[in-house]
Amino acid sequence: MRKISLILVLCVMTLCAIAQSSHNKAVVGFYNVENLFDTIDDPLKNDEQFLPDGDYRWGSARYEAKLKSLSKVIAEMARLEGGLVVLGVSEIENEQVLLDLAATELLKPYRLSVCHHESPDRRGVDVAFFYDASRFKILSTRAFPTIVPNNPDFITRDQWLMTGILDGVDTLDIVVNHWPSKSGGEKRSLPGRIAAGQLGRQIADSVLHSRPNAKFIYMGDLNDNPTSKCIIAEMNTKTKPENLTQYDLYNPMWKLFRDGLGSYAYRDSWEMLDNIIISGGLVNAVPGTYKFRSAHIFRKDYLFTKSGSYMDYPYRTFAGGNYQGGYSDHLPVYIVLTR
C-alpha cells in the first residue's frame, strides 16, 4: 500500500510538472483604470465626487457600466497569446472594487486573484495587482512609502512589491506604483517624482543584489516620459537592451515613445506615462527560464474617442467634468515573456 501511495504521489507531481512546463509564454501588464471608486461613502477617503449625490452622480448604474467597460479590456488582455499572469492597476479606491471587477461576467472565467495594499494617498486611491493564481504563486509582499526630504507633510501612493513564482520556474519581483502627478506645475511637483525614482532604484538594488540575475519588473503610471530625468537619472535606466549587466534596468517603453507612441494624450500629443522597466536578468535569462521578448501598448479601436474636442484621445469615463461612459484616460501597456 505504501508503495502504491508513493507511485500515486510521483504521478501527480509528474503531471503537475508537465502542466507547468506546457506554458512557454506569459503576459505581464499595467493599467491605470482612472478613478475606479465604489458608490459608498468612506470617511477616510476623498470620495465625495464619486457618490450618488456627488458632483459626478456616481450611482450604481455608472459604477456597473465602469466595471463592464474595464472587464472588456482586461478580458481581451487575458486572451493575448501566453495569457495574462499579472496585471498591475492604479487609481482604485479599495480592494472591493477589484473583487467586483473580477466577478464580472467577462472576467469571472479567468478566476483572477487580487493582491491589494491600502495606501496613504490624499485622494484615497491605491495600487494593486490582479494575478492568475494557477500560474503565479505569491511568496511575499512589501510596501515602500515615498518620502520627500524636508517635506514631512508629503503623502502619495506607496510602492507595492510582490514576489512570486511563475509556472513553478521563475521567481519574479514585481513593483506596481503610481508616482506623484504634475499637479501644481512641473517645478513644484518635481521633488515628489525625484523621490519616487530614487526609491524605485533603491528597491531594485535591494532585489538585484539579493539574488544573482534576479528578474525584476517595475511598472506603473510614473507621470513622466521614459526620457525624463526622474526615470533616466534617478532610476538609472538604460534605453537599449544590449550589454546589460544583472544590475542594470532597461526601459523598453523608451523605444515606443521615440517612435511617436504613447499611453496618454495631453494637449494633442502622446505621452508614455505608463512604463514597464525590467532588469538585465530578465533580458539575458538562461535557456529554459522566462525572458523578456517584447513591449506593447494595448490599442483597440474602441478605446479611443470618436468625435468632439477629445477625438482620438483615450475614451475616458469623464472629460471636462462631463460623463462620457468610456474606459480610462490611459491605455494599458504590457510585456511578453517567453522561454
ZADO-1210 file (C-alpha; in nm, 4 decimals, padded with zeros to 6 digits):
<atoms>
<atom x="00.0000" y="00.0000" z="00.0000" code="MET" pos="1"/>
<atom x="00.2858" y="00.2344" z="00.0879" code="ARG" pos="2"/>
<atom x="00.4444" y="00.1613" z="-00.2500" code="LYS" pos="3"/>
<atom x="00.1188" y="00.2367" z="-00.4350" code="ILE" pos="4"/>
<atom x="00.0741" y="00.5648" z="-00.2439" code="SER" pos="5"/>
<atom x="00.4283" y="00.6695" z="-00.3326" code="LEU" pos="6"/>
<atom x="00.3671" y="00.5897" z="-00.7008" code="ILE" pos="7"/>
<atom x="00.0448" y="00.7947" z="-00.6969" code="LEU" pos="8"/>
<atom x="00.2244" y="01.0928" z="-00.5406" code="VAL" pos="9"/>
<atom x="00.5004" y="01.0716" z="-00.8019" code="LEU" pos="10"/>
<atom x="00.2415" y="01.0544" z="-01.0812" code="CYS" pos="11"/>
<atom x="00.0634" y="01.3646" z="-00.9503" code="VAL" pos="12"/>
<atom x="00.3952" y="01.5505" z="-00.9210" code="MET" pos="13"/>
<atom x="00.4854" y="01.4488" z="-01.2757" code="THR" pos="14"/>
<atom x="00.1509" y="01.5646" z="-01.4117" code="LEU" pos="15"/>
<atom x="00.1895" y="01.9000" z="-01.2322" code="CYS" pos="16"/>
<atom x="00.5369" y="01.9423" z="-01.3780" code="ALA" pos="17"/>
<atom x="00.4062" y="01.8636" z="-01.7271" code="ILE" pos="18"/>
<atom x="00.1224" y="02.1131" z="-01.6838" code="ALA" pos="19"/>
<atom x="00.3642" y="02.3815" z="-01.5691" code="GLN" pos="20"/>
<atom x="00.6101" y="02.3145" z="-01.8487" code="SER" pos="21"/>
<atom x="00.3313" y="02.3419" z="-02.1088" code="SER" pos="22"/>
<atom x="00.3458" y="02.7205" z="-02.0703" code="HIS" pos="23"/>
<atom x="00.6121" y="02.8942" z="-02.2734" code="ASN" pos="24"/>
<atom x="00.4729" y="03.2473" z="-02.2828" code="LYS" pos="25"/>
<atom x="00.3354" y="03.4892" z="-02.0277" code="ALA" pos="26"/>
<atom x="00.1957" y="03.8436" z="-02.0369" code="VAL" pos="27"/>
<atom x="00.2618" y="04.0976" z="-01.7600" code="VAL" pos="28"/>
<atom x="00.0800" y="04.4301" z="-01.7867" code="GLY" pos="29"/>
<atom x="-00.0219" y="04.7548" z="-01.6226" code="PHE" pos="30"/>
<atom x="-00.3432" y="04.9587" z="-01.6444" code="TYR" pos="31"/>
<atom x="-00.4360" y="05.2913" z="-01.4864" code="ASN" pos="32"/>
<atom x="-00.8125" y="05.2369" z="-01.4716" code="VAL" pos="33"/>
<atom x="-00.8977" y="05.6045" z="-01.3991" code="GLU" pos="34"/>
<atom x="-01.0765" y="05.6537" z="-01.0697" code="ASN" pos="35"/>
<atom x="-01.2425" y="05.3213" z="-01.0020" code="LEU" pos="36"/>
<atom x="-01.4472" y="05.4231" z="-00.6971" code="PHE" pos="37"/>
<atom x="-01.7429" y="05.2430" z="-00.5449" code="ASP" pos="38"/>
<atom x="-02.0657" y="05.4268" z="-00.4559" code="THR" pos="39"/>
<atom x="-02.0254" y="05.4033" z="-00.0769" code="ILE" pos="40"/>
<atom x="-01.9048" y="05.6956" z="00.1330" code="ASP" pos="41"/>
<atom x="-01.5761" y="05.6208" z="00.3077" code="ASP" pos="42"/>
<atom x="-01.4972" y="05.8890" z="00.5681" code="PRO" pos="43"/>
<atom x="-01.1268" y="05.8062" z="00.5397" code="LEU" pos="44"/>
<atom x="-01.1179" y="05.8712" z="00.1638" code="LYS" pos="45"/>
<atom x="-01.1660" y="06.1758" z="-00.0539" code="ASN" pos="46"/>
<atom x="-01.4517" y="06.0145" z="-00.2458" code="ASP" pos="47"/>
<atom x="-01.7137" y="06.2911" z="-00.2262" code="GLU" pos="48"/>
<atom x="-01.7277" y="06.3360" z="-00.6051" code="GLN" pos="49"/>
<atom x="-01.7855" y="05.9640" z="-00.6547" code="PHE" pos="50"/>
<atom x="-02.1076" y="05.9273" z="-00.4611" code="LEU" pos="51"/>
<atom x="-02.4684" y="05.9134" z="-00.5869" code="PRO" pos="52"/>
<atom x="-02.5245" y="06.2734" z="-00.4739" code="ASP" pos="53"/>
<atom x="-02.1710" y="06.3895" z="-00.5594" code="GLY" pos="54"/>
<atom x="-02.0510" y="06.6042" z="-00.8487" code="ASP" pos="55"/>
<atom x="-02.0236" y="06.3011" z="-01.0777" code="TYR" pos="56"/>
<atom x="-02.3599" y="06.1483" z="-00.9780" code="ARG" pos="57"/>
<atom x="-02.1733" y="05.8236" z="-00.9221" code="TRP" pos="58"/>
<atom x="-02.4580" y="05.5802" z="-00.8682" code="GLY" pos="59"/>
<atom x="-02.4912" y="05.2058" z="-00.9242" code="SER" pos="60"/>
<atom x="-02.5626" y="05.2375" z="-01.2977" code="ALA" pos="61"/>
<atom x="-02.2425" y="05.4324" z="-01.3669" code="ARG" pos="62"/>
<atom x="-02.0367" y="05.2082" z="-01.1391" code="TYR" pos="63"/>
<atom x="-02.1653" y="04.8927" z="-01.3079" code="GLU" pos="64"/>
<atom x="-02.1009" y="05.0469" z="-01.6504" code="ALA" pos="65"/>
<atom x="-01.7429" y="05.1243" z="-01.5479" code="LYS" pos="66"/>
<atom x="-01.6886" y="04.7676" z="-01.4299" code="LEU" pos="67"/>
<atom x="-01.8326" y="04.6303" z="-01.7540" code="LYS" pos="68"/>
<atom x="-01.6090" y="04.8538" z="-01.9663" code="SER" pos="69"/>
<atom x="-01.2913" y="04.7666" z="-01.7769" code="LEU" pos="70"/>
<atom x="-01.3768" y="04.3964" z="-01.7787" code="SER" pos="71"/>
<atom x="-01.3911" y="04.4038" z="-02.1589" code="LYS" pos="72"/>
<atom x="-01.0382" y="04.5451" z="-02.1789" code="VAL" pos="73"/>
<atom x="-00.8859" y="04.3117" z="-01.9221" code="ILE" pos="74"/>
<atom x="-01.0617" y="04.0048" z="-02.0669" code="ALA" pos="75"/>
<atom x="-00.9100" y="04.0832" z="-02.4078" code="GLU" pos="76"/>
<atom x="-00.5680" y="04.1188" z="-02.2464" code="MET" pos="77"/>
<atom x="-00.6211" y="03.7826" z="-02.0769" code="ALA" pos="78"/>
<atom x="-00.6708" y="03.6304" z="-02.4217" code="ARG" pos="79"/>
<atom x="-00.3382" y="03.7571" z="-02.5528" code="LEU" pos="80"/>
<atom x="-00.1029" y="03.4794" z="-02.6566" code="GLU" pos="81"/>
<atom x="00.0633" y="03.3469" z="-02.3436" code="GLY" pos="82"/>
<atom x="-00.2144" y="03.4586" z="-02.1112" code="GLY" pos="83"/>
<atom x="-00.2218" y="03.7450" z="-01.8619" code="LEU" pos="84"/>
<atom x="-00.0423" y="03.6259" z="-01.5478" code="VAL" pos="85"/>
<atom x="-00.0028" y="03.9604" z="-01.3671" code="VAL" pos="86"/>
<atom x="-00.1750" y="04.2960" z="-01.4198" code="LEU" pos="87"/>
<atom x="-00.0772" y="04.5932" z="-01.2075" code="GLY" pos="88"/>
<atom x="-00.3522" y="04.8521" z="-01.1636" code="VAL" pos="89"/>
<atom x="-00.3738" y="05.2039" z="-01.0237" code="SER" pos="90"/>
<atom x="-00.6411" y="05.4581" z="-00.9288" code="GLU" pos="91"/>
<atom x="-00.8617" y="05.2146" z="-00.7394" code="ILE" pos="92"/>
<atom x="-01.0432" y="05.3105" z="-00.4199" code="GLU" pos="93"/>
<atom x="-01.0101" y="04.9805" z="-00.2344" code="ASN" pos="94"/>
<atom x="-00.9834" y="04.6042" z="-00.2623" code="GLU" pos="95"/>
<atom x="-01.3585" y="04.5566" z="-00.3038" code="GLN" pos="96"/>
<atom x="-01.3759" y="04.7384" z="-00.6379" code="VAL" pos="97"/>
<atom x="-01.1224" y="04.4888" z="-00.7754" code="LEU" pos="98"/>
<atom x="-01.3179" y="04.1960" z="-00.6346" code="LEU" pos="99"/>
<atom x="-01.6287" y="04.3400" z="-00.8014" code="ASP" pos="100"/>
<atom x="-01.4367" y="04.3749" z="-01.1268" code="LEU" pos="101"/>
<atom x="-01.3032" y="04.0189" z="-01.1087" code="ALA" pos="102"/>
<atom x="-01.6596" y="03.8932" z="-01.0522" code="ALA" pos="103"/>
<atom x="-01.8000" y="04.0498" z="-01.3709" code="THR" pos="104"/>
<atom x="-01.9385" y="03.8198" z="-01.6376" code="GLU" pos="105"/>
<atom x="-01.6427" y="03.8679" z="-01.8727" code="LEU" pos="106"/>
<atom x="-01.3695" y="03.8233" z="-01.6107" code="LEU" pos="107"/>
<atom x="-01.5206" y="03.5509" z="-01.3938" code="LYS" pos="108"/>
<atom x="-01.3929" y="03.2687" z="-01.6214" code="PRO" pos="109"/>
<atom x="-01.0330" y="03.3849" z="-01.5676" code="TYR" pos="110"/>
<atom x="-01.0519" y="03.3484" z="-01.1875" code="ARG" pos="111"/>
<atom x="-00.8267" y="03.6479" z="-01.1244" code="LEU" pos="112"/>
<atom x="-00.6979" y="03.6909" z="-00.7698" code="SER" pos="113"/>
<atom x="-00.6281" y="04.0272" z="-00.6036" code="VAL" pos="114"/>
<atom x="-00.3182" y="04.1480" z="-00.4209" code="CYS" pos="115"/>
<atom x="-00.4052" y="04.4891" z="-00.2757" code="HIS" pos="116"/>
<atom x="-00.2376" y="04.7434" z="-00.0487" code="HIS" pos="117"/>
<atom x="-00.4101" y="05.0359" z="00.1225" code="GLU" pos="118"/>
<atom x="-00.2000" y="05.3466" z="00.0529" code="SER" pos="119"/>
<atom x="-00.1926" y="05.6753" z="00.2482" code="PRO" pos="120"/>
<atom x="-00.2902" y="05.8772" z="-00.0594" code="ASP" pos="121"/>
<atom x="-00.4677" y="06.2125" z="-00.0204" code="ARG" pos="122"/>
<atom x="-00.7204" y="06.1241" z="-00.2928" code="ARG" pos="123"/>
<atom x="-00.7710" y="05.7819" z="-00.1442" code="GLY" pos="124"/>
<atom x="-00.6583" y="05.5788" z="-00.4456" code="VAL" pos="125"/>
<atom x="-00.4363" y="05.2722" z="-00.4289" code="ASP" pos="126"/>
<atom x="-00.2248" y="05.0437" z="-00.6437" code="VAL" pos="127"/>
<atom x="-00.2755" y="04.6679" z="-00.6604" code="ALA" pos="128"/>
<atom x="-00.2315" y="04.3519" z="-00.8675" code="PHE" pos="129"/>
<atom x="-00.4587" y="04.1114" z="-01.0464" code="PHE" pos="130"/>
<atom x="-00.2869" y="03.7761" z="-01.0948" code="TYR" pos="131"/>
<atom x="-00.3554" y="03.4261" z="-01.2194" code="ASP" pos="132"/>
<atom x="-00.3127" y="03.2135" z="-00.9072" code="ALA" pos="133"/>
<atom x="-00.2972" y="02.8944" z="-01.1156" code="SER" pos="134"/>
<atom x="00.0338" y="03.0156" z="-01.2622" code="ARG" pos="135"/>
<atom x="00.1716" y="03.2730" z="-01.0191" code="PHE" pos="136"/>
<atom x="00.2266" y="03.1833" z="-00.6531" code="LYS" pos="137"/>
<atom x="00.2899" y="03.4746" z="-00.4156" code="ILE" pos="138"/>
<atom x="00.5838" y="03.4341" z="-00.1777" code="LEU" pos="139"/>
<atom x="00.5820" y="03.7763" z="-00.0111" code="SER" pos="140"/>
<atom x="00.4644" y="04.1376" z="-00.0368" code="THR" pos="141"/>
<atom x="00.6026" y="04.4640" z="00.0977" code="ARG" pos="142"/>
<atom x="00.5049" y="04.8319" z="00.0846" code="ALA" pos="143"/>
<atom x="00.7571" y="05.1156" z="00.0476" code="PHE" pos="144"/>
<atom x="00.6470" y="05.4731" z="00.1319" code="PRO" pos="145"/>
<atom x="00.7815" y="05.7609" z="-00.0779" code="THR" pos="146"/>
<atom x="00.9472" y="06.0231" z="00.1450" code="ILE" pos="147"/>
<atom x="01.0439" y="06.3698" z="00.0214" code="VAL" pos="148"/>
<atom x="01.3292" y="06.5242" z="00.2258" code="PRO" pos="149"/>
<atom x="01.2351" y="06.8410" z="00.4167" code="ASN" pos="150"/>
<atom x="00.8669" y="06.7871" z="00.3394" code="ASN" pos="151"/>
<atom x="00.7152" y="06.5799" z="00.6232" code="PRO" pos="152"/>
<atom x="00.3611" y="06.6540" z="00.5022" code="ASP" pos="153"/>
<atom x="00.4172" y="06.4923" z="00.1626" code="PHE" pos="154"/>
<atom x="00.1880" y="06.1934" z="00.1038" code="ILE" pos="155"/>
<atom x="00.1466" y="05.9756" z="-00.2042" code="THR" pos="156"/>
<atom x="00.0831" y="05.6148" z="-00.3034" code="ARG" pos="157"/>
<atom x="00.3205" y="05.3523" z="-00.1630" code="ASP" pos="158"/>
<atom x="00.5283" y="05.1410" z="-00.3994" code="GLN" pos="159"/>
<atom x="00.3985" y="04.7840" z="-00.3662" code="TRP" pos="160"/>
<atom x="00.6360" y="04.4896" z="-00.4183" code="LEU" pos="161"/>
<atom x="00.5014" y="04.1415" z="-00.4853" code="MET" pos="162"/>
<atom x="00.7407" y="03.8465" z="-00.5101" code="THR" pos="163"/>
<atom x="00.6219" y="03.5147" z="-00.6501" code="GLY" pos="164"/>
<atom x="00.6975" y="03.2133" z="-00.8654" code="ILE" pos="165"/>
<atom x="00.5753" y="03.1932" z="-01.2251" code="LEU" pos="166"/>
<atom x="00.4815" y="02.8489" z="-01.3577" code="ASP" pos="167"/>
<atom x="00.6990" y="02.6848" z="-01.0928" code="GLY" pos="168"/>
<atom x="01.0051" y="02.8005" z="-01.2854" code="VAL" pos="169"/>
<atom x="01.0984" y="03.1638" z="-01.2190" code="ASP" pos="170"/>
<atom x="01.0933" y="03.3976" z="-00.9230" code="THR" pos="171"/>
<atom x="00.9638" y="03.7396" z="-01.0275" code="LEU" pos="172"/>
<atom x="00.9865" y="04.0553" z="-00.8170" code="ASP" pos="173"/>
<atom x="00.7215" y="04.2996" z="-00.9420" code="ILE" pos="174"/>
<atom x="00.6619" y="04.6541" z="-00.8180" code="VAL" pos="175"/>
<atom x="00.3431" y="04.8435" z="-00.9030" code="VAL" pos="176"/>
<atom x="00.3257" y="05.2153" z="-00.8316" code="ASN" pos="177"/>
<atom x="00.1703" y="05.5475" z="-00.9231" code="HIS" pos="178"/>
<atom x="00.4163" y="05.8353" z="-00.8970" code="TRP" pos="179"/>
<atom x="00.3075" y="06.1840" z="-00.7828" code="PRO" pos="180"/>
<atom x="00.1367" y="06.3868" z="-01.0546" code="SER" pos="181"/>
<atom x="00.2468" y="06.7184" z="-01.2053" code="LYS" pos="182"/>
<atom x="-00.0370" y="06.8995" z="-01.0307" code="SER" pos="183"/>
<atom x="00.0797" y="07.2468" z="-00.9357" code="GLY" pos="184"/>
<atom x="00.3293" y="07.2586" z="-01.2195" code="GLY" pos="185"/>
<atom x="00.6449" y="07.0761" z="-01.3277" code="GLU" pos="186"/>
<atom x="00.8857" y="07.2611" z="-01.0973" code="LYS" pos="187"/>
<atom x="00.6725" y="07.2419" z="-00.7857" code="ARG" pos="188"/>
<atom x="00.5879" y="06.8735" z="-00.8286" code="SER" pos="189"/>
<atom x="00.9340" y="06.7560" z="-00.9367" code="LEU" pos="190"/>
<atom x="01.0709" y="06.6711" z="-00.5872" code="PRO" pos="191"/>
<atom x="00.7964" y="06.4109" z="-00.5417" code="GLY" pos="192"/>
<atom x="00.8833" y="06.2273" z="-00.8616" code="ARG" pos="193"/>
<atom x="01.2567" y="06.2525" z="-00.7928" code="ILE" pos="194"/>
<atom x="01.1973" y="06.0894" z="-00.4545" code="ALA" pos="195"/>
<atom x="00.9804" y="05.8226" z="-00.6198" code="ALA" pos="196"/>
<atom x="01.2510" y="05.7497" z="-00.8763" code="GLY" pos="197"/>
<atom x="01.5188" y="05.7244" z="-00.6098" code="GLN" pos="198"/>
<atom x="01.3001" y="05.4895" z="-00.4073" code="LEU" pos="199"/>
<atom x="01.2373" y="05.2759" z="-00.7157" code="GLY" pos="200"/>
<atom x="01.6116" y="05.2413" z="-00.7707" code="ARG" pos="201"/>
<atom x="01.6653" y="05.1509" z="-00.4041" code="GLN" pos="202"/>
<atom x="01.4018" y="04.8775" z="-00.4233" code="ILE" pos="203"/>
<atom x="01.5578" y="04.7467" z="-00.7453" code="ALA" pos="204"/>
<atom x="01.9069" y="04.7423" z="-00.5952" code="ASP" pos="205"/>
<atom x="01.7882" y="04.5579" z="-00.2842" code="SER" pos="206"/>
<atom x="01.6363" y="04.2882" z="-00.5056" code="VAL" pos="207"/>
<atom x="01.9135" y="04.2713" z="-00.7657" code="LEU" pos="208"/>
<atom x="02.1853" y="04.2355" z="-00.5023" code="HIS" pos="209"/>
<atom x="01.9947" y="03.9698" z="-00.3093" code="SER" pos="210"/>
<atom x="01.9894" y="03.7088" z="-00.5877" code="ARG" pos="211"/>
<atom x="02.2138" y="03.6687" z="-00.8929" code="PRO" pos="212"/>
<atom x="02.0317" y="03.7630" z="-01.2157" code="ASN" pos="213"/>
<atom x="01.7101" y="03.8442" z="-01.0314" code="ALA" pos="214"/>
<atom x="01.4092" y="03.9008" z="-01.2597" code="LYS" pos="215"/>
<atom x="01.2742" y="04.2385" z="-01.1548" code="PHE" pos="216"/>
<atom x="00.9798" y="04.4282" z="-01.3086" code="ILE" pos="217"/>
<atom x="00.8912" y="04.7866" z="-01.2156" code="TYR" pos="218"/>
<atom x="00.5576" y="04.9038" z="-01.3556" code="MET" pos="219"/>
<atom x="00.3188" y="05.1900" z="-01.3160" code="GLY" pos="220"/>
<atom x="00.1915" y="05.5319" z="-01.4093" code="ASP" pos="221"/>
<atom x="00.5095" y="05.7293" z="-01.3453" code="LEU" pos="222"/>
<atom x="00.3574" y="06.0603" z="-01.4572" code="ASN" pos="223"/>
<atom x="00.6735" y="06.1065" z="-01.6643" code="ASP" pos="224"/>
<atom x="00.8025" y="06.0008" z="-02.0031" code="ASN" pos="225"/>
<atom x="01.0850" y="05.7452" z="-02.0420" code="PRO" pos="226"/>
<atom x="01.3182" y="06.0330" z="-02.1359" code="THR" pos="227"/>
<atom x="01.2621" y="06.2242" z="-01.8101" code="SER" pos="228"/>
<atom x="01.5301" y="06.2957" z="-01.5512" code="LYS" pos="229"/>
<atom x="01.3333" y="06.1120" z="-01.2843" code="CYS" pos="230"/>
<atom x="01.3418" y="05.7876" z="-01.4847" code="ILE" pos="231"/>
<atom x="01.6730" y="05.8138" z="-01.6731" code="ILE" pos="232"/>
<atom x="01.8860" y="05.9710" z="-01.3983" code="ALA" pos="233"/>
<atom x="01.7198" y="05.8765" z="-01.0693" code="GLU" pos="234"/>
<atom x="01.6395" y="05.5177" z="-01.1664" code="MET" pos="235"/>
<atom x="01.9435" y="05.4927" z="-01.3947" code="ASN" pos="236"/>
<atom x="01.7510" y="05.3166" z="-01.6714" code="THR" pos="237"/>
<atom x="01.9071" y="05.2046" z="-01.9983" code="LYS" pos="238"/>
<atom x="01.7407" y="05.2694" z="-02.3339" code="THR" pos="239"/>
<atom x="01.8863" y="04.9719" z="-02.5224" code="LYS" pos="240"/>
<atom x="01.8812" y="04.6015" z="-02.4334" code="PRO" pos="241"/>
<atom x="02.2382" y="04.5316" z="-02.5429" code="GLU" pos="242"/>
<atom x="02.5239" y="04.4819" z="-02.2958" code="ASN" pos="243"/>
<atom x="02.3075" y="04.4864" z="-01.9853" code="LEU" pos="244"/>
<atom x="02.4530" y="04.3585" z="-01.6588" code="THR" pos="245"/>
<atom x="02.2458" y="04.1819" z="-01.3958" code="GLN" pos="246"/>
<atom x="02.2297" y="04.5109" z="-01.2024" code="TYR" pos="247"/>
<atom x="02.1039" y="04.7228" z="-01.4928" code="ASP" pos="248"/>
<atom x="01.7463" y="04.8366" z="-01.5541" code="LEU" pos="249"/>
<atom x="01.6123" y="04.8572" z="-01.9091" code="TYR" pos="250"/>
<atom x="01.3048" y="05.0570" z="-02.0153" code="ASN" pos="251"/>
<atom x="01.1574" y="04.9090" z="-02.3366" code="PRO" pos="252"/>
<atom x="00.8904" y="05.1806" z="-02.3419" code="MET" pos="253"/>
<atom x="01.1606" y="05.4291" z="-02.4427" code="TRP" pos="254"/>
<atom x="01.1669" y="05.2948" z="-02.7989" code="LYS" pos="255"/>
<atom x="00.7881" y="05.3059" z="-02.8300" code="LEU" pos="256"/>
<atom x="00.7899" y="05.6672" z="-02.7128" code="PHE" pos="257"/>
<atom x="01.0738" y="05.7540" z="-02.9510" code="ARG" pos="258"/>
<atom x="00.8627" y="05.6117" z="-03.2328" code="ASP" pos="259"/>
<atom x="00.5823" y="05.8559" z="-03.1501" code="GLY" pos="260"/>
<atom x="00.3604" y="05.6236" z="-02.9474" code="LEU" pos="261"/>
<atom x="00.2156" y="05.6815" z="-02.6034" code="GLY" pos="262"/>
<atom x="-00.0319" y="05.5652" z="-02.3414" code="SER" pos="263"/>
<atom x="-00.1786" y="05.9060" z="-02.2516" code="TYR" pos="264"/>
<atom x="-00.2785" y="06.2075" z="-02.4624" code="ALA" pos="265"/>
<atom x="-00.2288" y="06.5651" z="-02.3449" code="TYR" pos="266"/>
<atom x="-00.2657" y="06.8857" z="-02.5454" code="ARG" pos="267"/>
<atom x="-00.2766" y="06.6943" z="-02.8729" code="ASP" pos="268"/>
<atom x="00.0432" y="06.4988" z="-02.8125" code="SER" pos="269"/>
<atom x="00.1092" y="06.1470" z="-02.6888" code="TRP" pos="270"/>
<atom x="00.2992" y="06.0803" z="-02.3675" code="GLU" pos="271"/>
<atom x="00.4313" y="05.7500" z="-02.2331" code="MET" pos="272"/>
<atom x="00.3413" y="05.7886" z="-01.8675" code="LEU" pos="273"/>
<atom x="00.2823" y="05.4169" z="-01.8194" code="ASP" pos="274"/>
<atom x="00.6145" y="05.2378" z="-01.8026" code="ASN" pos="275"/>
<atom x="00.7319" y="04.8814" z="-01.7509" code="ILE" pos="276"/>
<atom x="01.1007" y="04.8710" z="-01.6571" code="ILE" pos="277"/>
<atom x="01.2868" y="04.5399" z="-01.6335" code="ILE" pos="278"/>
<atom x="01.6171" y="04.4077" z="-01.5055" code="SER" pos="279"/>
<atom x="01.9101" y="04.2767" z="-01.7069" code="GLY" pos="280"/>
<atom x="01.8422" y="03.9323" z="-01.5603" code="GLY" pos="281"/>
<atom x="01.5061" y="03.9222" z="-01.7395" code="LEU" pos="282"/>
<atom x="01.6617" y="04.0292" z="-02.0707" code="VAL" pos="283"/>
<atom x="01.9570" y="03.7880" z="-02.0511" code="ASN" pos="284"/>
<atom x="01.7796" y="03.4908" z="-01.8940" code="ALA" pos="285"/>
<atom x="01.9296" y="03.1437" z="-01.9202" code="VAL" pos="286"/>
<atom x="01.7610" y="02.8861" z="-02.1502" code="PRO" pos="287"/>
<atom x="01.4582" y="02.7123" z="-02.0041" code="GLY" pos="288"/>
<atom x="01.3533" y="03.0149" z="-01.8000" code="THR" pos="289"/>
<atom x="01.1417" y="03.3181" z="-01.8823" code="TYR" pos="290"/>
<atom x="01.2994" y="03.6139" z="-02.0592" code="LYS" pos="291"/>
<atom x="01.1766" y="03.9441" z="-02.1969" code="PHE" pos="292"/>
<atom x="01.0606" y="03.9276" z="-02.5568" code="ARG" pos="293"/>
<atom x="00.8683" y="04.2474" z="-02.6412" code="SER" pos="294"/>
<atom x="00.6815" y="04.5526" z="-02.5060" code="ALA" pos="295"/>
<atom x="00.3445" y="04.6811" z="-02.6273" code="HIS" pos="296"/>
<atom x="00.0667" y="04.9326" z="-02.5824" code="ILE" pos="297"/>
<atom x="-00.2765" y="04.7708" z="-02.5809" code="PHE" pos="298"/>
<atom x="-00.4512" y="04.9705" z="-02.8547" code="ARG" pos="299"/>
<atom x="-00.8017" y="04.8803" z="-02.9647" code="LYS" pos="300"/>
<atom x="-01.0293" y="05.0980" z="-03.1747" code="ASP" pos="301"/>
<atom x="-01.2998" y="05.1093" z="-02.9067" code="TYR" pos="302"/>
<atom x="-01.0542" y="05.2631" z="-02.6576" code="LEU" pos="303"/>
<atom x="-01.0478" y="05.5943" z="-02.8487" code="PHE" pos="304"/>
<atom x="-01.2979" y="05.8826" z="-02.8543" code="THR" pos="305"/>
<atom x="-01.4707" y="05.9034" z="-03.1922" code="LYS" pos="306"/>
<atom x="-01.5784" y="06.2687" z="-03.2068" code="SER" pos="307"/>
<atom x="-01.5720" y="06.6072" z="-03.0369" code="GLY" pos="308"/>
<atom x="-01.2847" y="06.8033" z="-02.8877" code="SER" pos="309"/>
<atom x="-01.1293" y="06.4846" z="-02.7442" code="TYR" pos="310"/>
<atom x="-01.1436" y="06.2881" z="-03.0701" code="MET" pos="311"/>
<atom x="-00.8654" y="06.0266" z="-03.0952" code="ASP" pos="312"/>
<atom x="-00.7854" y="06.0664" z="-02.7237" code="TYR" pos="313"/>
<atom x="-00.8367" y="05.7640" z="-02.4960" code="PRO" pos="314"/>
<atom x="-01.2103" y="05.7211" z="-02.4374" code="TYR" pos="315"/>
<atom x="-01.2356" y="05.8103" z="-02.0707" code="ARG" pos="316"/>
<atom x="-01.5056" y="05.7988" z="-01.8043" code="THR" pos="317"/>
<atom x="-01.5195" y="06.1755" z="-01.7558" code="PHE" pos="318"/>
<atom x="-01.3857" y="06.4545" z="-01.9766" code="ALA" pos="319"/>
<atom x="-01.4053" y="06.8189" z="-01.8738" code="GLY" pos="320"/>
<atom x="-01.6237" y="06.7127" z="-01.5819" code="GLY" pos="321"/>
<atom x="-01.8805" y="06.5574" z="-01.8161" code="ASN" pos="322"/>
<atom x="-01.9700" y="06.1903" z="-01.8081" code="TYR" pos="323"/>
<atom x="-01.8532" y="06.0067" z="-02.1219" code="GLN" pos="324"/>
<atom x="-01.9076" y="05.6475" z="-02.0151" code="GLY" pos="325"/>
<atom x="-01.5731" y="05.5316" z="-02.1534" code="GLY" pos="326"/>
<atom x="-01.2903" y="05.3197" z="-02.0216" code="TYR" pos="327"/>
<atom x="-00.9930" y="05.5202" z="-01.8931" code="SER" pos="328"/>
<atom x="-00.7786" y="05.8202" z="-01.9807" code="ASP" pos="329"/>
<atom x="-00.4830" y="05.5797" z="-02.0091" code="HIS" pos="330"/>
<atom x="-00.4162" y="05.2871" z="-02.2419" code="LEU" pos="331"/>
<atom x="-00.2867" y="04.9623" z="-02.0880" code="PRO" pos="332"/>
<atom x="00.0723" y="04.8557" z="-02.1503" code="VAL" pos="333"/>
<atom x="00.2236" y="04.5091" z="-02.1325" code="TYR" pos="334"/>
<atom x="00.5302" y="04.2959" z="-02.1941" code="ILE" pos="335"/>
<atom x="00.5548" y="03.9418" z="-02.3291" code="VAL" pos="336"/>
<atom x="00.7853" y="03.6890" z="-02.1644" code="LEU" pos="337"/>
<atom x="00.8944" y="03.3672" z="-02.3370" code="THR" pos="338"/>
<atom x="01.1009" y="03.0618" z="-02.2534" code="ARG" pos="339"/>
</atoms>
